[in-house]
Amino acid sequence: MADKLSLSLPLRVPSPPPSNSKPLFHESPSPNTPPPSSTLAPILHDLLLPPQNPALRHRRRRPPPTSSRKPRLGRSHDPNRGRPWSIDPRASLRSHRALHSLLHSPFHPPPDLDDLLRPLSPSPSPDSLLDPFLTDLLAIIEGLEFHRRSDTALAVFDWARRTLGDARLFSSGVGAGRPILPVVISILGRQDRLADAAALLQCLQDHGSSADVYTYTSLITAYARKKRYREALAVFRRLEVDGCKPTVITYNVVLNVYSNLFMPWNKVAALVDAMKSNGISPDRYTYNTLISCCRRGSLYEEATEIFREMKAMGFAPDNVTYNTLLDVYGKSRRHAEALGVLQDMEAAGFSPSIVTYNSLISSYAKDGILDEAMDLKEQMEVKGIQPDVFTYTTLISGFEKAGKDEFAVRIFEEMESKGCKPNLCTFNALIKMHGNRGRFTEMMRIFEEIRSCGFKPDIVTWNSLLAVFGQNGMDSEVSGVFKEMKKAGFVPERDTYNTLISAYSRCGSFDQAMEVYKRMLAASIGPDLSTYNAVLAALARGGLWQPAEKILAEMKDGRCKPNELTYCSLLHAYANGKELDRLHALSEDIYSRTIVPHNMLLKTLVLVNSKSDLLPETERAFMELRKRGCSPDITTLNAMVSVYGRRQMVAKVDEILKFMRASGFTPSLTTFNSLINMYSRLGDFERCEKILNEIKLKGGRPDLYSYNTVIYAYGRQGRMKDASRIFSGLQASGLRPDIVTYNTFVASYVTNSMFVEAIDVVCYMIKNGCRPNENTYNSIVDGYCKQGRKDEAIAFISNLRQLDHGIPKDEQERLSERLAKSTL
């Protein structure tokens, strides 16, 4: 649903905006003022309008190239589309001949360009008028651009600079009241020569001439078209500093940039206030873009208010309006309202398009309501609207998120069978699917396939890799991907910073996550709802509920409107901080609808109560979710397997697994780990190892928890050779044993009275860079005491410094006190 910026030629300079423009908000239109008959082309319609000079009104834009691709959301109707273009009637006969010769030359630009243009050269006298020459120059450049001879058009402009010299050309009014520079900047922007476009503006000012609003707006738009939004905003600030008054189109460009940068709503509102104070009236595109700015942050109430105001100001909603509003409701998980917009849209005479259905399917798929998403796909097919690559990719992502990999693969196969080629978004979805399942080899194969299919990894690709490695606790890989991303020329934006905050916090590197947050602020990128939620999630993982509550209060004070993810993080913060009373109170607010009980919140209640080992509360949340008709996702089902598994309720676990198989869910690593944990508690070490091998057979990668739990299962039964065999497999897999691994061995050896072996493990772990902790030494001291071997415990503590040179003195004192208490 990303807006596309449209800048076509020829560009036109309209009259200055009227001083009596109506204000933006809370004023009714005059009853004698009819609503506009059509919406002007987006972003630069002031520049694209026929000028006020009657002599220039006959010029028309060229028709767009034929394409089967439908226009993207946000592209307004162009009243001149399809009409013939003609050269400026004021242009001289010489310019007609020159244009004809240039167009019919087999070379672009032709080698004899200087000879062809020489008849147009103005008098070298500095006192001679340049108006006729500039008229001819504009006519030729526009004509060449219309006929897709951009290189020749730029060569003609370079010839003009050589012929006149920059000092004379730029002091002639070419940058003020003449559309030549906006046209040339636009061409340079489309050719991705943004540095040359910016240098042109600088050259104009270096020669003492002022750039007009249209020149500035062309450069802002050129940056925005190439998604270089920060630079676009820098040019806008420069425009303001130079005292140049923006037009409605300038504001529309910047609003579009704000929308793409997901600027906080208070900044969007401040820009609209500035527009209002400058006496600039909004047009339909302004309102549509404002609604688009509400897509992120669940700002459906603000979008609804803008929609009402738009109609009150005399602007009839068009298909762009309806599609954008529907998208806002969908992203806010307001499915009933989104369907209501669809009905209103059809009642107003607008047929739903592929864009409409893709928005609806996306809203259901992202919320895990996949049956309805598939029903919508069937509806659109019945209406003769064929699913496109966005439809299929959205469904692939939805099934992947729900843990239904087989369904995701089926959708991909259907997509290929119907001749719909995957795009970069599809590859990104597949990267996420394989990465989330720990299939890193397959994930990187997809990453390499991107290039072989003619695509380049985009910011979403890199962010997906960061998220996957962060989710799997692979902090060095997170840092490596970030370096590669910057090496590839990507400047981190807010989404990347948000992903990094989340990734490092998942790796347990909270300080590093907060350092990323500081770097983001230093880069003049303010936090948005996703940033707040990423920081809240980081706090939640550490159980830091008090600072989490402070951030929520800050958000409620007007910084950012909390959404369901905000409250999900707060639930996790309470659960991880063992604040069960607060967890219960917030849960009751959700059940009583004081906080809107989104499906995501109910799923989170299953998760947090499961990890808090609160079985009745977990079952209550699960039943509430089922009562609402919402299909649980793989994460919710894993939480049920975990809570039942910890109680060794095998029948209940089998019941959940049977449901998963019948519903097409693909067991994840978390599923397998919960099963290993259950059977280790039951003493069934063989079943534990069988599940470990099953993970590998299905292309997954067991993690440290998988190996540690199987080692524990063998160790508690005294089967230390088998435990050592699993340890060797752990190392062969590329994983590094952690403190839990070593402590499991120490405790197992002590339980089996194998103290020499336990101490050997301590020596081995120190040698391999893993520091023993309190539990390591407690196991050995307590083991001696339980077997009545107090003297050996005393000797162990006394000689501990020889074993562990880095042990603090107070640690030996602590162990001595522990020994004394245990023998009382």
N, C-alpha and C positions, 0 to 999 in steps of 0.2 A: 504493500500500500504506500510505498515511498513516493513522494511527489516528484515529478519530473519538471525541471525548469525549462521553459521553452523560450528561445530567443531567435527570432527569424529576421530576415532582412527583406526589403529595405527598412531601415530605422527612420523614425520621424521625430521631429522636435515639435511638441505641442505648445500651445500658449501656456503661460504660467497658471497654476491652479487659482481659481477665483478666491478672493479674500473672504467671501461670504459663505464658504463651505459649511455645511451643517455639521454639528458636533457628533461624536460617535455614539455616546450612550444616553439613554433615557430621554430622547426627544422624539416626538412623533413627526412623521413626514407631513409636509403641506398637503392638504386634500387636493390642491390643484396640480400637484406635481405627479405625473404618471411614473410608474416604475420603469426602470431602464428596460429597453427592448431586448438587449442581449448582453451577455457577459463578455468583456474584452479579454484578449489573450492574457494568460498569466504572466506575472513578474514584470514584464516590460511593456504593458499595453499603452502607457503614455508615449513610449518611444515608437510603438508600432502603429499608433493612430495616424490617420491622414492628418497632415498639419493644417493649421488655420489659414495659411496662405492659399488663396484660391488657385493659384498657378500650380500648386503642388498636389492638388487633390486627385488628379487622375491616375497617380501612380498606385499600383496595387501589389500586394504580396504574391509570390508564386504559390501555386498549390503544393501541398506537401507530397513527398514521394509516396507512391502506393505501397502499402504495407498491410499485412494480415494482422499485425499486432494491434490490439485495441489500445486507446490512449490510457495513460496511467491516471490514477486518482490525483485531482488537483489541477488538471489541464483544462482551462476554461475554453468556452467556445470562442472562435476567432471569426468575426463577421466578414473579414476579407478573404477567408480561405476559399480557394478555388477560383477566385477572380483573376483575370489576366493582369500581368505586370507590364507597364510601359515606361519608357525612358522619360525623364523630366522634360516637358515641352520647352522649358527655358534653355535646355542644353543646346550648344551650337551644332551646326551640321558637321563640323570637324570632329566633335566628340562622337557623333553617330558613326562616322566612318572609322574612327579609331576603335570603337567598341566592336564594330563588325569585323575588322581585321583581327583583332585580338581573339575573338570567339572562334574564328575560322582558321586560326593558325594550328598546324599539327603539333606545335610545341606549347607547353604551358609552364612558365611564361616563354614567349618566343624570344629567340636570340636577338632579333632586331627591334626589341621593344622601344629602345630610345628613339629609333628612326620613326616608328609608328606614332609616337607621342610628341615628337618635336613640333609639329604644327600647332599644338596646343600651348606651347611654352609662352608664358606671359612676358611682357617687356621687362628687361632687366632693371629698368628704372625703379628705384624704391618708392617713387611717388605714384606709380601706375596702380590702377584699381585691380584688385585680385578677385572681385566677386564673380566675373564670368568664368575665370579659370577654376575657381573653387566649385562652381556649379557643374562644370564639365567633369572635374575630377570626381565629385560625388556620384554623378550619373554613371560614369565608367566603372567605378568600384562597385556600386550597387548592381549594375548589370552583370558584371563578372561573377559576383557572389551568387546572384540569382541563378545563373547557369552553372554553378558549382565549379567555378574557376578561381578558387580562393587563393591559390599560390600566385596566379597572375594578378589578382586584385591587390595583394600585398606588394607585389613587384611594382605595380603602378604607383602605389603610395610611396614606396621607397624612391622611385624616380622623381616624384614631386619633391621629396625632401632634398634629393641631390640637386635638383634644378633650382629650387628657390633658396635652399639653405634653411636649417631649422629656425634660425632667428627670425627670418622673414615669414616663413610659413606659420609658425606658431604665434606670431604677433598679429596675424591677419584676421583673427577671430575664428580660426579653425576649431578652437576648443570652447567657444562660447557662442551659442546660437547656431552653430553648424553641426550637422550630424555626422561629419566625416570621422572624427575620432571615435564616437560610439560605435560606428560601423566597423572600423578597423580593429578596435579593441575586442569587439564581438568575434570577428574572424580569428584573431589571434587566440582568444579563449577557446574557441572550438577546435583549434589545432593544438591545444595543450601548450601554447607558448605564453603562459601566464607571466613569466618573468619579463618577456618583451612587452606585453600589454601594460604591466606596471611601470616599466621603464619609459613607455610612451607618455604616460600621465606625468611622470617626474620630469621628463624633458620639457613638456609644455610649461610646467611651473618654473623650471630652471630658467626659462627664457622670459620670465616676468608675466606670463599669461595665466589667467584664472581658468580652472576647469569648471564647466557647468555641471548641473545635477545629472544630466543625461550621460555625460562622460563618466562621472563617478558611478552611476547606477549600472552602466555597462560593465565596468570593472568588477563591481560587487557581484553582478550576475555571473560573470565569467568564472570567478572563484567558486561561487555557489554551485554552478553546473558541474564542476570538477570535484565537488565535495570538500573543498578546502575552506571550510566554514569559518575557521578562526581568522584567516586572512581576509575573508569577506567582511567580517565584523571590524577588522582593523581599518579597512578602507572606509567603512561607514563612519567610524569615529573620526577619521581624517576629514571626511566631508563636513562633519559637524564643527570640528575645530576651525575649518576654513570659512565657516559662516555660510555655507551653502544650504539652502532650504530644501529638505527632501520632498519628493512628490509622493503621491499615494503608492506609486509603483516602487519607489525606493523602500518605503515601509513594508510593502508586500514582500519584496525580496528578503528583507531582514527578518520579517516574521516567518518566512519559509525556512530561513537559516535557523532561527530559534526552534522551529518545529523539528528540524533534523538533528539539532543538538540536544533536544529534549530539555530545553531551558526550563527552570522552575517557573511556575505560573506567575509569581510576583514580578519576575523580570519581563514576562510577556505583557502583563498588565501595565507595567511602567512604560513600555514602548508604545502601547496603545494610548496611554495618557499623554505621552509626548506628541503623538500624532494628532490627538484631539487639540492639544494646546497650540499646535501650529495651524489649526484651522483646516486640517485635511479630513475630508469625508471618506469613509470606507466604501469600497465597492463589494460586489459579491465575492470576488476572490479573497478580499481581506477577511470577510466573515468565514469563508470556507477554510482559510488557513488558520484562523483562530480556533475553529473547531478541531482542526488537525492537531494543534498544539495541546489539546486535551487528551490525546491518545495515551500518553504515558502519565501514570500517576492516578488513574481511576477518577479523572476529573469529569465524570459524566454529568454532574449537576451543573458545572460551569458550561459544558458544551450545550446542555439543554437551554440554559439561559441565553447563550449567544444565538442559538437557533431561533428562539422566540423573538429576540431583539431584531435579528436579521429580517424576519417577516414584518415586524412592526415598522421597520425603516423602509419598507416598500420593495425589498428584494425577494423575489420568489425563489425558493430553493430549487436547485437543479440536481441532476443525477450525481454530481460531485458532492454536493451538500449531503444528500441522503446517504451516499456510500461512506462519507467521512464520519457522519454521526453514527451510522451503524457500526463502523469500526471502533469508535470510542466506546460504545456500549459493550461491544464484544470483548474488547481488551479489559473492560471493567467488570467482566463476568456478569453483566446484566442481560442475560439471554432473552428474557421475555421482552424487554424494551427493544433489543436489537431486532427481534421478529416483528415488533410493532412498527419499527421504522420501515421494514420491508413492505409491510401492508400499506403504510402511508405512501410509500414511494410508488407502488403500483396504482393506488387510488389516484395519485397525482398525474398518472399517465406515463410514468417512467418505467420501462421494462428493466427488471434486474439483469445485470450483466455478470460476466465471469468474475469481475471485481467484487460485486455484491456477494455472490455465493462464496467466494474465497474468504471474505471477511467473516461470514457466518460460520463456515467450516472451521476456520482458525480459532474462533472464540470457543466453540464446543470442544475441539480437539485439545486445545491448551488446558481446558478444565477437566480433561479426562472423560468427557461425555462423548464417547466415540461412536456409539450406536446412532445418536442423532446426527453426528457429523457425516456418517455414511449415508443416512437417510437423505440429507441435504445434497450429497453427491448424486444420488439417484434422481432426486427432484430436478436438478439442473440438467441431467442427461435426458430426462423425459421432455423437458422444454427445448431440447435441441442445443443446449450449451454444453460443449465438450470440455471435460476437465483439462486443465493445462498443467504445466510443470509446477506451478505454485500450488495448485490443488493437491497434486500427488505428494509434493514435498511436505506440505502441511500435515497430511495424513500419516506419512512416514514418521514425522517427528512426534505426532500424537501417540501413535502405537509404540514408538520407542520409549517415550516418557512413561507410558503405562506399563512397560515391561513386556509388551506383546511383540517380540521380535519377529515371530513367524508371520504375523499379519503385516508387519512393516515390509518384510521381504516380498510378500504377495503383492502388496501395493506397488512396490518397485518393479516387480516382474510384469504387472499389468501395464504400468507406465511404458515400459520398454516394448511390450507386445503391440501397443497402440501407436508406436512410432514417435512417442513423446520423449525427446532427448533430455537427459538430466542437465540441470544447470549448476552453477556454483552452490546455490542454496541446497540442492539435493546432496551434493558431495559433503557439504558442511553437516547436514543431518546424519549422513552415514558415518562421518568421523565421530560425531557425538555418540551415535548408537554403539559403535565398536569400542570407543574409549570408555564409555560408562560400564561396559561389560568386562573391562580389563583385557580386551583383545587388542593390545597395542600394536602388534605386528600388522594385523589387518587394518587398523586405524591408519598407520603410516603408509600402508600400501595405497589406501584411498587418497591420502595426502599427495603422494607422488602421482597418482592417476589424474589429479586435477590439472597438472601441467601438461601431461600427455594428451589431454582432451582439449588443449588450447585455452585453458583458463589460468588465471593467476590467483593465488590465495588472497582473499580480501580480509578486512578487519574482523569479520565474523569468523572466518577460518582460524585466524590466530587466537581470537578470544575463546573459541571452542577448545582449542588445544590447551590453552591456559586453564580453562575450567576443568577439563578432564584430568590433567595432571594434578591440579590442586585437590580435586575430589579424591584422588587416590593417594594424597599425602606425599607427592613426589616434588618436594620443594626445589631441588636442583634442576629438575626438568622445567619447572615453571620459570625459573630465572633464565634458563637456556632459551626457551621459546620466546621470552620477552626480548632477549638480546637479538635473536634472529629476526624477530618482527621489526625491530628498529633498524636493523641492518638492511631489511627489505624496503626501507623508506617510509614505513608507517609511523605517523606521529600519534602517540597514545591520546585518545579522547576519553571522555567521561566513562563510556562503557568499558574500555580497557582497564582504567583505574578501578572501576567497581569490580570487575572480574578478578583483578590482581588482589584486591582487598579480601575478597571471598576465598581465592585460591590459597593465599598465604595463611589465612586463619584456619582453613581446613587442614593445612599442614601442621598446625599447632604453632605457627610463627606469628603470634599476635603482634609483637613489637614491629615485625617487618610489615605486617598489614597496616599498622598505624603510620609507619614511615611512608608507605605508598599514599595514604590519605593526605599526609602533609605535603608530599611532592605534587599531588593533584591541586591542592589549594595554592601552592607556590606557582603553578602553571596558570593561575587565574581561571581555573575551572571550578566553579562552585558546585556544592553537593546538590543532587536532586533526590527524588524519592528512592531510586535504586541505590544511591550512595548511602543514604541513611539506613536502608534495609541491609546493605552489605556490612556496614559497621555494626548494626544491631546483631546480625548473625554472628559476627566475630565475637562480640561480647557474650552472646548466648552460649557459644561453644565453651567459653571459660566459666560459665555460670555467673557472670558479672551482672546480676539483675539490677543492682542499684544504679550504675551508670546507664543501663538500658532504659530504666524508667525515666531518667533525666533526659535522654534523647527523645523519648516519646513525648515528654512534656514540651520540649523545644519544638518538636514537629507540630504539636497541637496549638502552640502559640502563633502559628501562622507561617512557619518556615516551609512546611510541607504537609500535605494531608495524608495521615496514616492509611494504609490499606491492609488487606488480609495478611500479606507477607510480614508486615510490621508486627501484628499481633502473634503470628506464628513464631517469630523470633523471641518475643517476650515469653511465650509459653515455654520455649526451649530454655530460655535463661532461667526461669523459675525451676524447671525440672533439673537442669544441670547444677543449679545452686542449692538444690534440696529444699527449696522454699515451697513446700507442698501446700501450705495454707493459701499462699498467693496463687499458686497454680489452680487450686480448687475454686477460688473466688473468680479468677478470670474465666475459668471453664463455665461457671454458672452464668456469667455475663453473656457468654456465647449461646448457651442453651436457652436462656431467657430472651434472646434476640436484642439485648442491650447493644451488643456488637453483632452486626449482620453475620449469621452463621454460614459463611461461604463453605463450599465443599472442602476447599483447601484447609480451612480451620478445623473442620471435623476430622480430616485425615491427620492433621497435626496433633489433635487430641489423642488419637489412637497411638501415635508415635511417642509422645511425651509420657503418657500414662504407662505404656509398655516398658520404656526404659527406666521408669520409676518403679517398675515391678508392681503396679497397681492393677491387678487383674480385673476386678469389677468395673473400675473406671474405664479401662481399655475396652472391655466388652460393651459398655454403655455407648461409648463414642462410635464403635464399629456398628452397632445396631442402629444408631441414629443415622449414620451415613447410609446404611442399607434402606432404612425407612424412607429416606429422601429419593430413593431410586437411583442413587449414584453408584456406579460400579467402582469398587476399590481399585487402586493401582498397585503395582508391585511393591512399592514402599510400605503401603498400609498392610498388605498381606504378609510381608516380611516381619512387620511389628507383631502381628498375631502369632506367627510361627515362633518368634523369639520369646514372647511372654509365656506361651504354652510350653515351649521347649525347656525353659528354665525350671518349670515345675514338673518336667518329665511327663507331661500329659500327651502321650504318643498318639492316642486316638484323635485328640483335637488337632494335633499337628497334621496327621494323615488326612483329616477332613479338609483342612485348608489347602493342602497340597493337591488333593483331588479336585477341589474347586479351581485351583490355578491351572491344572492340566485341562480341565473341561472348558475353561474360558480362554485358553490360548496364551496364557502367561508363560514367559520364559524365565525359569529360575535364575536369579542373579547370584553374585558371589555372596551377598548378605544372606540369601536363602540358604545356601550351602553351609555357610559358617554357623548359622543358627542350628542347623541339623547336626553338624559336627559337635557343637557345644552340648546339645541335648544327649547325644549318644556317649559323649565323654563322661557326662554326669551319671549315665546309666552303666558305665564301665565297659561299654561295647567298643573296644579299641579297634577291632577289625572293621566294624561298620564305619568308624571315623576315617580310617585310611582309605576305605573304598570310596567314600564321598570325596576325599581329597583327590583321588585319582580321577574321579568323574569330572571334577572341575577341569582338569588338564585335558581329558578326552574331548570335552565340549569346546575346546579352544580358549578356555579362560585361564587366568593366572592366579593361583592361590596367593593370598597375602600373608603377612606375618601372623595375623590372628589365626588363619587356617592352620599353618604349620605349628604354631605354639600350642593350639588346642589339641592337636593330635599328639604332640610330644607329651603334653600333660596327661592325656588318656593312657598312653603307654607307661609313663613314669609312675602314676599312682598305683599301677598294677605291678610295679617292680620290673617291668620289661625294658631295662635300660639299653640293651643292645638295639631293640627296635626303635627306641626314642632317639638313639644316636644315628640310626639309619635315616630317620626322618630329618634330623638336623643336617645331615650331609645333603639331602635333597633340597633343603632350604637354601643352603649356600650355593648349590649348583644352579639354582633358579635365578641367581643374581641378587637375591635379597640379603640384607645384613641382619644377623641376629641382634635383637635389642635386649634391654634389661629384663623384660618379661621372659624371653627365651632362656636366658642364663639363670634367672631366679627359679624358673620351673625345674631346670636340671638340678640346681643346688637343693631345692626342697625335696625333690624326688630321691636324690641320693641320701639325704639325711633321713628321710622316712624309712629307707631300706638299710640304715646304719652304715652307709658307705661314706664315712666322713673324709677319708683320704681323697676319694673321687670328687666329693663336694668342694674341697679346698683346691683341688686341681682345676676345677671349673672357674673358681675365683681367679686363680693365676692366669688362666687362658683369657678370660674376659678383660682383665686389666691389660694384658699384653696386646689385645686386639682393639684397644681404645674404648672399651665400655666400662664406665666407672660403676663399681658396686654401690648400692644404696642401702638404706637402713634395713629393708626386708632381706637383703642378701645375708647380712651378718646376723640378723635376728634369727633366721632359719637355723643357722649352725649352732648358735648359743642355746636357743630353745631346744634344739634336738639333743644336745649333750645333757641338758637338765632333765628332759623327759626320761632319759635312760639312766639317770642317776650318776652321770659322769662329770660331776662338778669340777674336779681337778683338771680334766682335759679342757673344759670350758674356760677355766681361769688361764691355763697355758695358752689357749688359742687367742684370748684377748691380749695377753701380755706380749705375745710374739706377732701381733697383727701388723705392727709397723714394718717388720721385716718382709711381710707378705705384700702389704700395700703401703708403699712409701708416701703416698699422697694423702693418707687418711688424717683427718683433723684430730687433734688431741682430745677435743671434747667428745668425739665419737667413741673413743675408747672408754672415756668416763661414763658415757651413756650406757654402753654395753655392760660395764661393771655394775652399775646401778640396777640394770635389768636383771643381771644374774643374781644380785643380792635379793631382789624382790621375789624372784622365782623360787628361791631356796628357803624362804621364810616358812 
